[in-house]
Amino acid sequence: MVLSVDGIATPVQGIDDPALGRVVAAIVAASRDVATHVRAGALLEMPDTDGAQNVHGEVVHALDILGTERFVEAFDDSDAVAGLVCEELEEPKFFDPTETAGSYLCVLDPIDGTSNADIAITIGSIFGVFPTPAGVPLEGEQPFLRPGTDLVAAGYVLYGSNTVLVLATEGLVQEFTLDAAGGEFHLTRENIQIPDDCPYYSVNQGYADRWDPAVRRAVDVAREGRSLRYVGSLVSDFHRDLIRGGVFLYPADASSPNGKIRVLYEAGVFAFIVAQAGGAASTGSGPVIDLVPSAVHERTPLFVGNANAVEAIDLALRG
Ligand code: P6P
């Protein structure tokens, strides 16, 4: 079934519930606004400032605040979102849709890679959409503590040389590109499958002295016959791997014993997307997509991309 979604020029495959269509339309509206501000770069980001810190002790940039505000406003206006977990909000935020029964819960990293915003490197918004669980009180963190297999839609928006929306639904990954003049997204890739070829690997090699022997083995395996690409913006590295083939590694290390990447609104989203595209995502101890976080801002090690490469990494980690 296909439905028209405001802001997307053609009817969208994989969206068969009007309320889900309104959630996607909210993401489109918010991301178009964010894209305008991203283009301001250092004009908005007050370059090289220390900035305030968020709940995770990370520097908060103007774009993080603006992005959060735009998505919160759009989800509230959609009348289809009952609640939101956002990297920039310590606690879940609940809305009051007319019909909670047919609504959705969203998880969001409003701007991934913000520290790149004032040096014109591609950044992005990452989102996941869960059905609102029946019979679960919509309060606290519990309604969001779900595996990626519960997602009904997930994706990201890249703010780079062009603005690209990647939307994954069951069995389908589609890419839409924003026509900035016309203001609408147009379908540019209709059924993305990650290539069998895997020419790239991504990892922060600067952390090598923090890795345990198993991680060093896994990175050595990932490196064999491949070129290193590491943007410092996961959403950018992931998109390159999805389209060209590749594997991304953010292992646990001495400084980040649980890894850095967030389960709910980063790793779980990429695990859902790559599962629809024929790839794989592992924590090193099991599939990311099955992982149920015990807290909404929980982190995990992440190995994601070409399925064969992820399998080889898993084998190396197990020794
Ligand atoms: P490091 C951005 O903060 C981010 O979460 C990802 O987008 C990126 O891949 C990673 O952190 C970079 O982390 O520790 O290598 O600087």
Residues whose N, C-alpha, C, O or C-beta is under 5 A from the ligand:
A	BS01	P6P	D112 G113 N204 G232 S233 L234 V235
